[in-house]
């Protein structure tokens, strides 16, 4: 049961990292698109 709790905590941390990474990628993509449109 303790092992299951540790695994659950790891999954939660991985989900948090994935969400932060996804937000960072989206922010970088929006910034790239904005810069590209400003050059035109």
Residue, then its C-alpha position, 0 to 999 in steps of 0.5 A: x500500500x505504501x508503494x502504491x501511494x508513492x507511485x501515485x505521488x510520482x504520477x501526480x508530479x509527472x502530470x504537473x511537469x507535463x502541464x508546465x511543459x505544455x504551457x511553456x511550449x504553447x507560450x513559446x509558440x504564441x511568442x514565435x507566431x507574434x514575432x513572425x506576424x510583426x515582421x510582415 
